Amino acid sequence: VEFFSDDRKRIRKIHIRDGRLMTVENYTSWLRLRPADTTLFYLGGYASREQRDFLKKTAEDNPGLRFVHFGDMDGGGLFIDEDLCRVTGIRFEMYRMSTKELQDPRYRSCLHPLTAQDRIRLESLKQQELYCQLASFMLTQNVKLEQEIVSYYESFPESPDHPFSEGGDLRRIYHIFFFCPGDGAADGKRGRVDGCQLCGGKCTLRDTRGFCRAEALLTDNGGD
């Protein structure tokens, strides 16, 4: 559902049928995720005033609703979660944002070292009980992880030739950044793309040649 910020003032009641609401930091992960019994809310970074007020009203109208946040595991991502909890007054649990993900062997090749800004933010968050363990681990191990990597595994079943598995073809990482949302291509072609080597035939977005868009991008780039 999408509406203008001015429309929020005319909303009398917000009813969430699912058991939890999940805010998602980045657009790609928001498109991919389809968790059960969960309403997804695209945040896009720090919560704006309109988003803050909408979430506060959602909490007021839905007592007992669980709130979770899914974002990047870096200094900025944890700062966004801390800011979200503070400006809304809602306790957002962190989803797939723990030392478990940072130690998962599937993500090992996708870990990045911390920047100076990451370290400044994590040192600050380390003083808070909620973030102490995760921030301390990230600082000690000098690692961070983007949520797009985690959401990729949430969306596609693991296989021996998975792009991030041992021996996997890392060129397929293109599919992460050009994920097919399932609403058809601009030329109106829709439907499953059989035999797509990137998404195992799950892709529903085709280019003008009828190929999976991600596969076509790889082809156009010479497979690099």
trRosetta pair geometry for C-beta under 8 A, 3 or more apart (Angstrom, degrees):
i j d omega theta_ij theta_ji phi_ij phi_ji
3 7 4.3 -89 160 68 120 147
3 8 7.2 145 102 -58 119 66
4 7 4.9 106 63 -9 75 103
5 8 5.9 -30 -171 -1 47 116
5 50 4.1 -79 -134 -111 110 154
6 9 6.5 -42 -177 17 50 110
7 10 5.7 -63 -165 38 53 108
7 11 7.0 66 141 -40 76 94
8 11 5.6 -43 -159 8 42 118
8 50 6.0 172 -10 -158 156 95
8 53 6.5 97 149 99 146 117
8 54 5.7 -95 -131 -80 130 96
8 57 7.9 160 -176 19 102 151
11 14 6.3 31 159 -59 130 88
11 57 7.2 106 97 132 121 156
13 61 5.4 149 -159 -138 73 136
14 54 7.7 108 -70 -170 158 76
14 57 5.8 102 6 122 128 99
14 58 4.9 -66 101 -102 147 67
14 61 4.7 134 56 63 77 152
14 62 6.9 -68 101 -27 90 108
15 61 6.7 -100 -75 145 49 120
15 62 7.0 134 -137 -80 39 103
16 21 6.0 -69 -137 -64 159 109
16 39 5.3 -105 -147 -4 109 152
16 58 6.5 57 -34 -165 125 102
16 62 4.9 8 31 -102 107 159
16 65 5.6 65 67 -115 138 141
17 39 7.8 117 49 -58 67 117
18 21 7.2 129 80 -71 113 59
18 37 4.9 145 -157 -179 92 51
18 38 5.4 169 167 -78 150 9
18 39 4.7 177 36 -29 132 85
19 37 4.5 9 21 164 104 117
19 38 7.5 -43 58 -76 74 54
19 65 7.3 174 178 -134 35 61
19 66 6.2 20 143 21 78 108
20 37 6.7 67 23 125 86 87
20 38 5.3 -22 76 -112 92 78
20 39 7.4 -163 100 28 45 74
20 65 6.6 139 -115 -177 37 72
20 66 3.8 -36 -106 74 98 101
20 67 6.9 -178 -162 -75 83 21
20 68 5.8 26 169 1 130 106
21 38 7.3 139 -109 -163 21 67
21 39 4.8 -26 -111 69 74 101
21 40 8.0 168 -161 -85 61 14
21 41 5.9 31 176 -15 102 122
21 55 7.9 176 118 -134 146 88
21 58 6.5 35 -40 149 172 142
21 62 8.0 102 -26 84 125 153
21 65 6.0 30 -6 163 103 121
21 66 7.3 175 23 87 61 54
21 67 5.5 -16 65 -110 93 69
21 68 7.5 171 86 29 45 67
22 33 7.5 -89 97 129 144 152
22 35 6.9 62 -3 44 154 136
22 38 5.2 12 -4 -176 117 119
22 39 7.1 167 23 80 70 47
22 40 5.5 -26 71 -110 96 60
22 41 6.7 176 87 24 43 81
22 67 7.9 153 -88 -163 36 48
22 68 4.8 -21 -107 74 82 95
22 69 7.1 158 -160 -96 65 24
22 70 5.9 22 179 -4 113 109
22 95 6.1 2 -136 -15 118 159
23 41 4.7 -40 -100 78 64 105
23 42 7.9 107 -156 -138 63 4
23 43 4.5 58 179 -51 105 121
23 47 7.8 -37 -154 -81 154 108
23 55 7.5 -9 -68 -102 128 136
23 67 7.6 19 -8 -172 99 92
23 68 7.6 -166 26 95 68 47
23 69 4.8 -15 63 -114 100 78
23 70 7.2 -179 88 28 52 67
23 84 6.6 -167 70 -149 160 152
23 92 6.8 -37 29 -136 118 141
24 29 5.4 -155 -173 101 122 103
24 30 4.1 159 91 -82 142 86
24 33 6.7 -170 -92 23 147 142
24 40 6.0 1 -11 -165 124 100
24 41 6.9 158 12 74 76 49
24 42 5.8 -37 64 -110 98 51
24 43 6.1 -179 70 10 38 92
24 69 8.0 175 -78 -159 30 56
24 70 5.1 -12 -111 68 71 103
24 71 7.4 159 -161 -76 40 63
24 147 7.8 177 -162 137 84 153
25 29 7.3 34 57 51 72 133
25 43 5.5 -36 -103 66 38 119
25 44 7.3 168 -175 -44 43 5
25 45 6.6 72 -161 -77 82 31
25 69 7.6 64 -46 178 90 94
25 70 6.8 -128 1 102 85 58
25 71 3.5 79 -28 -118 137 90
25 72 6.1 -96 84 -7 157 78
25 77 6.3 -64 -63 -127 171 87
25 80 6.0 84 -109 108 118 162
25 147 6.3 126 50 15 114 153
26 29 5.0 76 74 17 94 105
26 30 6.8 -160 97 -12 45 92
26 44 7.7 87 -109 -112 29 38
26 71 7.4 118 -11 -136 85 64
26 72 7.1 72 -28 -45 122 95
26 146 7.9 18 -10 -177 162 95
26 147 5.8 165 25 65 121 119
26 148 6.4 -64 96 -58 149 91
27 30 5.5 -59 -147 36 32 115
27 31 6.4 32 157 -20 67 103
27 42 6.6 38 -107 -149 63 126
27 44 6.9 34 -58 -99 87 80
28 31 5.9 -56 -155 32 30 110
28 32 6.5 23 152 -17 64 110
28 148 5.2 18 92 -112 132 109
28 151 7.2 150 117 79 85 143
28 176 6.8 54 170 164 147 70
28 177 6.7 -63 -102 -120 149 43
28 179 5.7 117 -157 15 89 128
29 32 5.6 -58 -146 37 35 111
29 33 6.1 31 165 -25 71 109
29 70 6.6 -140 141 122 139 120
29 147 5.0 -26 -62 124 158 111
29 148 5.7 -125 -58 -92 95 55
29 150 7.7 24 -121 73 127 86
29 151 3.8 178 -129 -34 89 164
30 33 6.6 -53 -137 28 24 106
30 40 6.0 143 -152 163 80 128
30 42 4.5 45 -139 -99 163 95
31 179 5.8 150 97 96 127 126
31 181 4.8 -79 -162 -104 122 96
32 151 4.7 115 77 156 140 114
32 152 7.2 -72 -153 -85 164 39
32 154 6.8 107 130 79 116 104
32 155 4.3 -76 -177 -67 109 142
32 179 5.7 -59 -73 -180 98 162
33 38 7.9 -60 146 99 115 137
33 40 6.1 145 88 -99 115 140
33 70 7.5 109 -67 71 161 164
33 151 5.8 -77 -59 -142 92 110
33 154 6.1 0 -108 114 79 141
33 155 7.1 -98 -81 -71 39 97
34 155 7.6 91 14 -113 92 80
35 38 4.1 20 89 27 104 145
35 40 7.9 125 34 -66 93 102
35 154 7.6 -42 -68 -177 91 129
38 68 8.0 -47 -135 44 119 122
41 51 7.9 129 163 -154 118 104
41 55 7.4 108 161 -90 166 101
43 46 8.0 -149 161 102 108 4
43 47 6.2 -61 -152 -83 104 72
43 51 6.7 101 -133 -172 69 155
43 69 7.8 24 -31 -141 154 98
43 71 7.8 -47 58 -84 141 109
43 80 7.4 114 132 174 145 128
43 84 7.5 -40 -134 -96 147 132
45 80 6.5 -128 -174 -113 43 131
46 80 5.7 -132 -85 -121 59 85
46 83 5.6 -26 -135 102 97 153
46 84 7.9 -155 -146 -61 55 78
47 51 4.4 -135 -160 94 85 120
47 52 4.8 110 137 -64 123 81
47 55 7.1 -54 -145 5 144 141
47 80 7.9 124 -19 -167 75 84
47 83 6.9 -173 22 120 94 102
47 84 5.4 109 -20 -108 126 78
47 87 6.0 -167 71 74 125 137
47 88 7.1 -3 91 -45 172 109
48 51 4.7 95 49 9 76 102
48 52 6.8 -133 94 -7 39 89
49 52 5.6 -54 -148 35 30 115
49 53 6.4 25 157 -15 65 106
50 53 6.0 -56 -147 38 30 106
50 54 6.3 30 155 -19 64 108
51 54 5.7 -56 -146 37 31 112
51 55 6.3 28 157 -17 66 107
52 55 6.0 -61 -150 37 26 107
52 56 6.4 25 154 -19 64 108
52 87 5.0 -68 -125 132 132 115
52 88 5.5 -149 -151 -79 77 82
53 56 5.6 -52 -145 36 33 113
53 57 6.4 31 156 -16 65 105
54 57 5.9 -57 -151 38 30 108
54 58 6.3 36 150 -24 64 106
55 58 5.3 -49 -147 33 34 117
55 59 6.5 35 154 -19 64 101
55 67 7.7 79 -169 -129 110 138
55 84 8.0 -38 109 -167 173 93
55 88 5.0 -42 101 -125 123 139
55 90 6.4 -109 147 8 111 149
56 59 5.8 -52 -152 34 32 111
56 60 6.5 31 150 -18 64 106
56 88 5.4 -158 -69 -152 84 80
56 89 6.9 56 -115 42 103 103
56 90 7.2 -152 -97 -34 59 113
57 60 5.5 -54 -147 37 36 113
57 61 6.0 24 158 -11 69 111
58 61 6.1 -64 -143 44 26 102
58 62 5.9 -18 169 20 65 118
58 65 7.2 -85 149 80 90 159
59 62 6.6 -79 -131 57 21 83
59 63 8.0 62 171 -88 58 46
59 65 6.8 -137 -119 62 54 116
59 67 7.1 -27 -91 -49 106 135
59 88 7.3 122 -11 165 143 111
59 89 7.9 -159 77 86 162 89
59 90 5.2 -146 -78 -94 151 123
60 63 7.9 -8 -170 -59 25 77
62 65 3.9 32 127 -25 115 134
66 93 7.1 -18 179 12 102 124
67 90 5.1 20 45 156 166 124
67 91 6.8 138 63 83 111 50
67 92 4.8 -74 126 -103 104 68
67 93 7.0 144 93 13 57 75
68 92 6.1 113 -141 -169 18 76
68 93 4.6 -36 -110 68 81 89
68 94 7.2 122 -163 -126 82 3
68 95 4.4 74 159 -47 123 112
69 80 7.6 -169 171 115 140 95
69 81 5.0 164 92 -115 148 93
69 84 5.9 127 -89 76 151 159
69 92 4.1 45 -19 158 109 132
69 93 7.3 171 20 78 70 39
69 94 6.0 -36 68 -108 86 53
69 95 6.4 -173 80 11 30 93
69 97 7.8 -18 98 4 81 145
70 94 7.7 115 -92 -168 43 56
70 95 4.2 -47 -77 72 90 114
70 96 6.0 31 -130 45 102 102
70 97 7.0 180 -132 -33 50 109
70 147 6.1 119 155 -148 87 139
70 151 7.7 98 155 -72 136 108
71 77 4.0 172 127 -156 109 96
71 78 7.8 -175 87 -58 124 34
71 80 5.4 -177 -138 73 170 131
71 81 6.1 -151 28 -50 134 97
71 97 6.6 20 55 -81 68 141
71 147 5.7 -116 175 -48 21 143
72 76 6.5 21 72 79 127 93
72 77 3.3 -147 74 -67 73 135
72 144 7.4 32 162 170 98 108
72 145 7.4 -172 -164 95 69 50
72 146 5.3 -30 -123 -129 100 53
72 147 5.0 -104 -78 -18 51 94
73 77 5.7 -78 -69 77 15 149
73 78 7.4 47 -143 -48 48 94
73 97 5.4 172 -84 -142 96 82
73 101 6.6 175 -34 89 155 128
73 102 6.5 -139 136 -69 156 102
73 134 7.5 -113 -149 -180 105 121
73 138 7.1 -163 159 -93 97 132
73 144 5.6 -175 106 -160 76 68
73 145 4.5 20 54 53 117 84
73 146 7.7 -123 35 -65 73 15
73 147 7.3 127 -11 -65 73 73
74 77 5.0 93 45 9 67 106
74 78 7.3 -144 87 -2 31 89
74 112 8.0 -11 -91 70 121 114
74 114 7.4 159 -144 -119 87 77
74 118 5.4 -75 -175 -118 90 116
74 138 7.9 162 -121 -162 40 148
74 144 4.0 52 -94 -164 85 140
74 145 7.6 -171 -49 42 82 35
74 146 7.6 0 -22 -81 118 59
75 78 6.3 -65 -151 40 27 103
75 79 6.2 28 154 -20 65 111
75 114 7.3 88 -31 -150 107 104
75 115 7.6 -98 14 57 128 90
75 117 6.1 -162 69 125 152 73
75 118 3.7 -171 -16 -136 118 53
75 119 7.2 -68 -68 -6 137 22
75 120 7.0 56 -147 62 154 66
75 121 3.2 111 -170 62 113 132
75 122 5.2 -96 -97 -37 90 82
75 125 7.8 -179 -140 2 70 129
75 144 7.7 -58 -12 -103 66 143
76 79 5.5 -58 -147 37 31 114
76 80 6.4 36 154 -25 66 102
76 117 7.9 26 -50 127 93 115
76 118 7.6 -66 -12 -99 74 74
76 121 6.9 124 -57 33 42 178
77 80 5.7 -49 -152 28 31 113
77 81 6.9 29 151 -15 62 101
77 97 7.2 -157 139 -129 124 132
77 147 7.2 153 -125 -36 142 110
78 81 5.6 -49 -152 35 39 111
78 82 6.4 39 151 -18 68 104
78 97 7.6 159 -87 172 80 134
78 121 6.9 145 68 140 105 115
78 122 7.1 77 50 -97 148 72
78 125 5.4 17 131 -111 132 172
78 131 5.7 98 -172 -135 129 135
78 134 7.2 174 -102 106 135 127
78 135 6.7 136 171 -79 173 97
79 82 5.6 -55 -147 39 33 111
79 83 6.1 33 154 -19 67 108
79 121 5.4 -68 -53 -161 120 130
79 125 7.2 -121 -75 -61 66 126
80 83 5.7 -55 -144 39 29 110
80 84 6.1 35 154 -25 64 107
81 84 5.6 -53 -146 32 30 115
81 85 6.6 27 157 -16 63 104
81 92 6.1 -139 -156 89 84 123
81 94 6.0 8 -138 -91 157 99
81 97 7.4 -175 -55 99 155 167
82 85 6.1 -56 -152 36 29 108
82 86 6.3 24 154 -17 64 113
82 125 6.5 -136 -51 -113 147 109
82 128 7.3 120 -117 48 126 168
82 130 7.9 150 -100 84 89 131
82 131 7.0 -37 -71 -40 115 142
83 86 5.7 -61 -145 40 31 110
83 87 6.0 13 166 -9 70 111
84 87 6.7 -60 -135 40 21 96
84 88 6.1 -5 172 6 60 119
84 90 7.7 -51 145 67 83 97
84 92 5.5 -5 110 7 121 151
85 88 6.7 -77 -141 49 18 94
85 89 7.8 65 172 -103 52 6
85 90 6.4 -117 -131 78 56 56
85 91 6.1 34 -137 -117 110 39
85 92 5.3 -128 -75 22 88 93
86 89 7.8 15 -180 -66 22 44
88 92 7.9 68 58 -35 135 110
94 97 3.9 -87 168 61 117 117
94 98 6.9 140 104 -56 120 79
94 134 8.0 -38 84 -40 168 165
96 101 5.7 84 179 -69 73 141
96 147 7.5 106 98 -136 117 89
96 150 5.0 142 153 169 136 146
96 154 7.6 -75 -71 -62 162 128
97 101 6.9 -45 -110 23 22 143
97 134 7.1 30 145 -139 82 157
97 147 8.0 -32 -80 -94 96 102
98 101 5.8 110 57 6 64 92
98 102 7.5 -128 108 4 42 92
98 134 6.2 -104 -134 -95 44 115
99 102 5.3 -59 -148 43 44 113
99 103 6.0 30 156 -11 74 111
99 133 6.7 -84 -27 143 124 100
99 134 6.1 -149 -47 -109 80 67
99 137 4.7 -36 -103 135 114 178
100 103 6.2 -70 -149 45 25 100
100 104 6.6 47 149 -51 63 95
101 104 5.4 -32 -149 -3 36 121
101 107 6.5 30 174 15 73 159
101 145 6.2 -146 131 72 109 157
101 150 5.9 -14 -148 -97 134 126
102 107 7.5 -90 -126 89 25 134
102 111 7.1 81 -153 -109 74 121
102 137 6.6 140 73 130 154 125
102 138 7.0 -128 -111 -87 160 78
102 141 7.1 125 154 79 130 152
102 143 5.6 125 -161 106 113 131
102 145 6.0 -157 -99 -12 72 130
104 107 4.9 61 80 15 101 105
104 108 7.6 -138 98 -43 54 72
105 108 5.3 -15 -154 -27 47 120
106 153 6.3 73 135 -91 148 148
106 158 7.3 -83 -118 -113 138 131
106 162 7.8 -22 -148 108 106 143
106 164 5.7 70 175 115 76 115
106 165 6.8 -30 -130 -91 81 64
107 110 5.1 -74 -168 51 70 109
107 111 6.4 89 136 -50 90 84
107 145 5.9 21 166 -132 138 137
107 149 5.5 97 -128 141 104 134
107 150 7.2 -5 -89 -75 137 72
107 164 6.8 4 -98 168 39 142
108 111 6.3 -38 -160 -3 34 112
109 164 6.1 -168 53 -152 114 80
109 170 7.2 -112 138 -96 142 125
110 145 6.5 70 112 -135 98 89
110 146 7.3 -96 160 36 113 91
110 149 4.6 144 134 -113 159 151
110 164 6.2 -27 -30 -130 120 127
111 143 4.6 -28 -171 -150 124 108
111 144 7.0 133 -161 59 72 35
111 145 5.8 -46 -107 -79 67 88
112 143 7.2 117 64 -154 38 56
112 144 5.3 -37 68 64 88 88
112 145 7.4 156 19 -84 82 38
112 146 7.7 47 3 -25 124 92
113 142 5.2 -7 -139 157 83 101
113 143 7.0 -52 -104 -94 39 40
113 144 7.6 30 136 17 11 91
114 118 4.0 -136 -162 90 92 136
114 119 5.4 105 138 -55 132 83
114 122 7.2 -57 -140 3 145 144
114 138 6.6 105 -71 157 128 96
114 139 7.2 -3 -19 -108 167 50
114 142 5.4 -116 11 -153 99 63
114 143 7.2 -17 -39 21 87 10
114 144 5.7 108 -86 -25 70 114
115 118 4.6 108 49 -1 70 102
115 119 7.2 -134 95 -4 42 85
116 119 5.8 -55 -155 34 34 112
116 120 6.7 36 150 -21 65 103
117 120 5.7 -49 -149 32 36 113
117 121 6.5 30 156 -13 66 107
118 121 6.0 -66 -154 41 29 106
118 122 6.0 21 156 -15 68 113
118 138 7.7 -109 161 146 115 125
118 144 6.2 -96 -145 -53 151 146
119 122 5.8 -57 -137 41 29 107
119 123 6.1 34 161 -24 65 106
119 139 6.5 98 -130 -119 79 94
120 123 6.0 -55 -149 32 25 111
120 124 6.8 24 152 -16 59 106
121 124 5.7 -58 -157 35 33 112
121 125 6.3 23 152 -12 69 109
122 125 5.6 -56 -140 43 36 107
122 126 6.1 52 154 -38 66 99
122 135 4.4 168 -165 -156 85 97
122 138 5.7 -122 -133 86 150 121
122 139 5.3 177 123 -62 135 103
123 126 5.6 -41 -149 16 29 121
123 135 7.6 179 -64 166 19 124
123 139 7.0 97 -72 -98 70 145
124 127 6.5 -55 -178 16 38 110
125 128 5.6 -55 -165 31 55 110
125 131 4.1 -52 164 107 107 148
125 132 7.8 -154 136 -72 70 41
125 135 4.6 178 94 -80 103 150
126 131 6.8 -95 -82 108 30 94
126 132 5.5 75 -162 -127 53 60
126 135 4.2 -140 -77 107 75 132
126 136 5.6 103 -131 -63 111 77
126 139 7.0 -18 -71 -10 137 145
127 132 7.4 -159 37 -92 2 93
128 131 5.0 44 77 32 104 97
128 132 6.4 -153 83 -48 45 81
129 132 5.6 -31 -136 -9 28 123
131 134 5.7 -72 -162 54 61 104
131 135 4.8 54 146 -24 94 117
132 135 6.2 -64 -137 42 19 105
132 136 6.0 17 166 -19 61 114
133 136 6.0 -60 -146 37 22 109
133 137 6.4 21 157 -18 61 109
134 137 5.8 -56 -149 35 29 111
134 138 6.4 27 156 -17 65 108
135 138 5.8 -56 -147 37 31 110
135 139 6.3 28 156 -17 65 108
136 139 5.8 -57 -147 38 29 109
136 140 6.1 26 157 -17 65 110
137 140 5.9 -59 -144 39 28 108
137 141 5.9 1 167 5 66 116
138 141 6.5 -66 -133 52 22 93
138 142 7.7 81 167 -92 53 11
138 143 5.9 -115 -139 67 65 66
138 144 6.2 51 -153 -80 119 72
139 142 7.3 17 -173 -72 26 52
145 149 6.0 -92 -178 51 97 134
145 150 7.0 83 139 -38 121 105
146 149 5.5 103 74 -4 80 98
147 150 5.4 -56 -155 40 51 110
147 151 5.9 45 150 -18 80 107
148 151 5.8 -56 -139 42 31 108
148 152 6.4 45 155 -34 63 99
148 176 5.3 90 158 178 118 117
148 177 7.6 25 -172 -75 154 66
149 152 5.8 -47 -156 20 29 116
149 153 7.4 20 152 -8 59 101
149 164 7.1 100 -156 -87 99 160
149 176 7.4 -8 -85 -130 50 147
150 153 6.2 -60 -162 37 36 105
150 154 6.5 38 144 -22 67 107
151 154 5.0 -50 -147 34 43 119
151 155 6.2 36 156 -20 70 109
152 155 6.0 -67 -153 38 28 106
152 156 6.3 -27 171 25 67 108
152 164 7.5 109 97 -7 138 133
152 175 7.9 103 -133 100 117 98
152 176 5.5 -46 -82 -106 128 100
153 156 7.0 -75 -123 57 26 74
153 158 6.7 14 -143 -68 93 95
153 164 7.7 -72 -66 52 105 137
155 179 7.7 14 120 -143 171 134
156 162 7.7 153 112 -127 115 103
156 199 6.7 -118 -106 -143 130 68
156 200 7.0 138 -153 18 108 123
156 202 7.1 -157 -109 27 91 155
157 200 7.7 -40 47 36 96 168
158 162 5.3 -40 -151 -55 65 151
158 165 6.9 112 -165 -68 98 126
159 162 5.1 140 54 -51 65 84
159 165 7.5 -130 83 -5 47 151
159 200 7.5 140 -20 -76 150 135
160 165 6.6 -146 -169 107 29 156
160 167 7.6 -14 165 78 80 120
161 165 7.1 -172 -167 55 6 124
161 167 7.3 -72 -115 111 58 94
161 168 5.8 124 -179 -118 43 72
161 169 6.8 12 180 0 95 94
162 165 4.0 88 60 -13 97 112
162 168 5.0 -51 90 -103 50 139
163 168 4.5 140 -157 155 14 124
163 169 5.8 -58 -116 72 73 59
163 170 5.9 107 -177 -108 90 34
163 171 7.7 -125 -133 56 112 43
163 172 3.8 -131 -89 71 129 114
163 173 5.9 170 160 -60 144 62
163 175 7.5 178 -23 36 154 117
164 168 5.6 -20 20 64 13 155
164 170 7.6 73 -89 -104 53 77
165 168 4.3 108 50 -41 69 119
168 172 7.3 -83 163 36 100 124
169 172 5.2 83 94 -13 94 105
170 173 5.6 2 178 -24 66 112
171 174 6.9 -7 160 -8 62 105
171 218 6.4 93 147 -134 110 119
171 223 6.5 15 176 173 161 62
171 224 6.7 -146 -127 169 119 20
172 175 5.5 -11 172 4 78 114
172 197 7.8 -118 -104 121 121 89
172 198 5.4 172 -148 -125 104 86
172 214 7.9 54 -159 154 71 123
172 218 7.5 -17 -102 -82 53 145
173 176 5.4 -30 -173 11 62 118
173 177 7.5 39 144 -4 74 99
174 177 6.3 -72 -161 45 41 97
174 178 6.0 -8 158 21 78 115
174 198 7.6 -69 74 -126 93 143
174 214 5.6 149 112 -162 97 89
174 217 5.3 -166 167 99 140 126
174 218 5.6 180 42 -67 155 90
174 221 7.8 178 -89 29 151 146
175 178 6.3 -78 -132 61 30 82
175 179 6.6 70 163 -87 66 62
175 198 4.4 166 -74 175 138 125
175 199 6.3 173 -154 -61 141 91
175 214 4.1 50 -102 -163 76 155
176 179 6.6 -12 -164 -52 25 98
178 213 5.9 -131 154 117 120 108
178 214 4.9 160 88 -93 112 82
178 217 5.9 117 26 -11 169 157
179 214 7.6 20 -92 -64 30 128
180 199 7.0 -59 21 -48 122 169
180 202 8.0 163 62 111 123 79
180 203 4.5 95 19 -148 158 83
180 204 5.7 160 143 48 126 61
180 205 3.5 -163 -142 19 105 112
180 212 7.0 -88 -49 -158 143 87
180 213 6.1 143 -85 32 101 113
180 214 7.0 -100 -37 -19 98 105
181 205 6.7 62 37 -52 59 134
182 204 4.3 55 -125 55 64 136
182 205 6.9 -93 -67 -42 25 91
183 204 7.7 94 -6 106 23 118
183 205 7.5 17 48 -86 53 103
184 188 6.4 -5 169 -150 127 29
184 189 6.7 168 -159 82 85 38
184 190 4.0 -43 -102 -86 101 98
184 204 7.1 -53 -67 141 47 96
184 205 6.7 149 -150 -111 7 69
185 188 7.0 -43 76 25 75 19
185 189 5.0 3 41 55 115 86
185 190 7.4 -162 14 -74 72 53
185 205 5.4 117 -66 -166 80 72
185 206 5.1 -91 -21 68 135 57
185 207 6.2 173 -131 -97 153 26
185 208 7.6 -155 136 -59 148 51
185 213 7.0 158 -98 -65 114 118
187 207 7.9 66 14 178 125 37
187 208 5.4 100 -24 -99 159 78
189 206 4.5 -65 110 68 125 120
189 208 7.7 154 0 -113 136 34
189 210 6.5 -128 -171 -103 159 63
190 204 6.4 5 -167 175 72 93
190 206 7.6 -159 -92 16 14 105
191 204 6.4 -167 101 -144 6 78
191 206 7.6 -6 59 -16 73 127
192 201 5.8 30 177 174 113 81
192 202 7.3 -60 -134 -140 96 16
192 203 7.1 109 -151 72 54 52
192 204 6.2 -39 -83 -94 45 71
193 196 4.6 63 104 -49 109 118
193 199 7.7 73 64 60 109 115
193 201 6.6 -150 84 -135 56 49
193 203 4.6 -21 33 80 116 105
193 204 7.4 -166 -10 -91 85 22
193 206 5.8 148 -78 -84 117 99
193 210 7.5 153 -121 161 99 66
193 211 6.8 67 -151 -174 138 33
193 212 4.2 174 94 -66 161 85
193 215 7.7 -162 137 17 147 132
194 201 5.2 15 -127 -124 44 109
195 201 6.3 55 -16 -80 25 96
196 199 4.9 2 106 47 131 82
196 200 6.7 -38 77 20 86 13
196 201 5.6 163 29 -70 89 37
196 202 7.5 -98 59 35 129 55
196 203 5.0 35 -1 19 173 125
196 211 7.9 121 -105 -174 94 69
196 212 3.9 65 -119 -31 129 149
196 214 7.6 75 -173 61 125 101
196 215 5.5 -139 -146 -35 88 136
197 215 6.3 109 40 -110 85 119
198 203 7.2 46 78 -45 101 135
198 212 6.1 -163 43 114 114 147
198 214 4.7 -124 100 104 166 125
198 215 5.3 -154 -3 -67 119 83
198 218 7.4 166 -65 -10 128 140
199 202 4.5 -107 150 51 106 91
199 203 4.3 113 59 -43 146 95
199 212 6.3 -176 24 -151 114 150
199 214 6.8 104 -29 45 109 139
203 206 7.7 114 130 -68 109 66
203 212 4.2 70 84 -128 162 111
203 213 7.3 -162 -175 23 134 76
203 214 6.9 -137 -106 21 146 108
203 215 7.9 -147 16 -8 168 105
205 212 7.3 70 76 -151 67 60
205 213 5.0 -30 114 -6 102 124
206 209 7.8 -130 171 71 98 50
206 210 5.3 -11 -177 -147 137 32
206 211 6.3 138 -151 65 84 28
206 212 6.6 -62 -104 -90 65 29
206 213 6.6 -178 -138 -46 17 78
207 210 7.3 -56 68 10 62 17
207 211 5.5 -9 37 58 102 83
207 213 5.1 121 -47 -103 91 71
207 216 4.6 -37 8 12 144 172
209 216 6.6 144 49 -111 117 129
211 215 5.2 -119 169 83 109 108
211 216 4.2 130 91 -63 129 101
211 219 7.2 -37 161 12 168 144
212 215 4.1 74 68 10 100 110
212 216 6.7 -173 84 -13 49 84
213 216 5.6 -55 -148 35 31 113
213 217 6.5 37 153 -24 64 102
214 217 5.7 -50 -153 29 33 114
214 218 6.8 31 151 -16 63 101
215 218 5.8 -54 -155 35 36 110
215 219 6.4 37 148 -19 67 106
216 219 5.4 -54 -148 37 35 114
216 220 6.2 35 154 -19 67 106
217 220 5.7 -54 -146 38 30 110
217 221 6.3 15 157 -7 64 112
218 221 5.9 -68 -147 46 29 101
218 223 5.8 44 165 -109 91 43
219 222 7.9 48 179 -63 29 18
219 223 7.1 22 -104 -60 36 70
221 224 5.2 -106 141 50 101 83
